[in-house]
Amino acid sequence: MIRKIKHFMASCLVASVAFTAPAFSQQTPPVTQQQIEVSDGQMKEFIKMQKQVYNIQQNYTAKANETNNKAEATSVMQQAGQEMTQVIEKSSFSIEQFNQIATLLRTDEKLRQQYRNVLD
C-alpha cells in the first residue's frame, strides 16, 4: 500500500521537484515539446510555486502513508491535488504553463541553466 502511494505521488511530480497533481493532468492536454521564453522574474515565481507544491506533496504523502485505508489515502491525495492547484491558480501562471515549464526543465538545457542561475 505504501509503495503504491509513493508511486502515485512520484507520478504526480513533474521534474524532480515540480509535481503535477491528478487534477492538473485532468485539466491539461499533453504538452508538446517546444522551447518557451521565460523571464528571470517568471522563473523566480515558478521556483517559489514549485517549492510550495513540493511542500504540499510532502505533507500529504506523510498523511497518506499513515493510513492503510485505500479510500482514505485516495481522498488525501485528492486533497493534495486540490491544494496544489490552488497554489498555482493564485500565481500568474496557468496550470498548463506551470506544467509546460516543469516538463521542459527535463529536456531543455537552456531553460535548465536559467533555472540554476535564478536559484543561485
C-alpha positions as CSV (number, residue, x, y, z in Angstrom):
1,M,0.0,0.0,0.0
2,I,2.7,2.5,1.0
3,R,4.6,1.6,-2.2
4,K,1.5,2.4,-4.3
5,I,1.1,5.7,-2.5
6,K,4.7,6.6,-3.0
7,H,4.5,5.6,-6.7
8,F,1.3,7.6,-7.1
9,M,2.9,10.7,-5.5
10,A,6.0,10.3,-7.6
11,S,3.9,10.2,-10.7
12,C,2.3,13.4,-9.5
13,L,5.6,15.2,-9.8
14,V,6.8,16.8,-12.9
15,A,10.6,17.1,-13.0
16,S,12.5,16.2,-9.8
17,V,10.8,18.9,-7.7
18,A,7.9,20.1,-9.6
19,F,4.8,18.0,-9.2
20,T,1.7,17.6,-11.2
21,A,-1.4,16.5,-9.3
22,P,-4.0,14.3,-10.8
23,A,-6.3,17.3,-11.0
24,F,-3.7,19.1,-13.1
25,S,-3.4,16.3,-15.7
26,Q,-7.2,16.2,-16.0
27,Q,-7.3,19.8,-16.8
28,T,-4.3,19.9,-19.2
29,P,-3.8,18.5,-22.7
30,P,-0.4,16.8,-23.3
31,V,2.4,19.3,-23.5
32,T,4.2,19.4,-26.8
33,Q,8.0,19.6,-26.6
34,Q,8.8,23.1,-27.6
35,Q,11.0,25.9,-26.5
36,I,9.4,28.7,-24.5
37,E,10.7,32.1,-23.3
38,V,10.6,32.5,-19.5
39,S,11.9,35.7,-18.0
40,D,14.0,35.6,-14.8
41,G,11.1,37.1,-12.9
42,Q,8.8,34.4,-14.1
43,M,11.4,31.7,-13.3
44,K,11.7,33.1,-9.8
45,E,7.9,32.9,-9.4
46,F,7.9,29.3,-10.8
47,I,10.6,28.3,-8.3
48,K,8.6,29.8,-5.5
49,M,5.4,27.9,-6.6
50,Q,7.4,24.7,-7.1
51,K,8.6,24.8,-3.6
52,Q,5.1,25.3,-2.3
53,V,3.8,22.5,-4.4
54,Y,6.6,20.2,-3.2
55,N,5.9,21.0,0.4
56,I,2.2,20.2,-0.1
57,Q,3.1,16.9,-1.7
58,Q,5.4,16.0,1.1
59,N,2.8,16.8,3.8
60,Y,0.1,14.8,2.1
61,T,2.3,11.9,1.3
62,A,3.1,11.6,5.0
63,K,-0.7,11.7,5.8
64,A,-1.4,9.1,3.1
65,N,1.4,6.8,4.4
66,E,-0.2,6.9,7.9
67,T,-3.3,5.2,6.7
68,N,-3.9,1.6,5.5
69,N,-7.2,2.5,4.0
70,K,-7.1,2.8,0.3
71,A,-10.2,5.1,0.1
72,E,-8.8,7.4,2.7
73,A,-5.4,7.5,1.0
74,T,-7.1,8.4,-2.3
75,S,-9.1,11.1,-0.5
76,V,-5.8,12.5,1.0
77,M,-4.2,12.6,-2.5
78,Q,-7.2,14.3,-4.0
79,Q,-6.9,17.0,-1.3
80,A,-3.3,17.4,-2.2
81,G,-4.2,17.8,-5.8
82,Q,-6.7,20.5,-5.0
83,E,-4.3,22.4,-2.7
84,M,-1.5,22.3,-5.3
85,T,-4.0,23.5,-8.0
86,Q,-5.0,26.4,-5.7
87,V,-1.3,27.4,-5.2
88,I,-0.8,27.6,-9.0
89,E,-4.0,29.3,-9.7
90,K,-3.1,32.1,-7.3
91,S,0.1,32.8,-9.4
92,S,0.5,34.5,-12.7
93,F,0.8,31.0,-14.3
94,S,-1.9,28.8,-15.6
95,I,-1.6,25.1,-14.7
96,E,-0.8,24.4,-18.3
97,Q,2.1,27.0,-18.2
98,F,3.4,25.6,-14.9
99,N,3.3,22.0,-16.3
100,Q,4.9,23.1,-19.5
101,I,7.9,24.7,-17.7
102,A,8.2,21.8,-15.4
103,T,8.2,19.3,-18.2
104,L,10.6,21.3,-20.4
105,L,13.1,21.6,-17.5
106,R,13.8,17.9,-18.1
107,T,14.7,18.3,-21.7
108,D,15.6,21.9,-22.4
109,E,19.2,22.6,-21.3
110,K,18.8,26.4,-21.8
111,L,15.8,26.5,-19.6
112,R,17.6,24.3,-17.0
113,Q,20.5,26.6,-17.0
114,Q,18.3,29.6,-16.5
115,Y,16.6,27.7,-13.6
116,R,20.0,27.1,-12.0
117,N,21.1,30.7,-12.4
118,V,17.9,32.0,-10.8
119,L,18.3,29.6,-7.9
120,D,21.8,30.9,-7.1
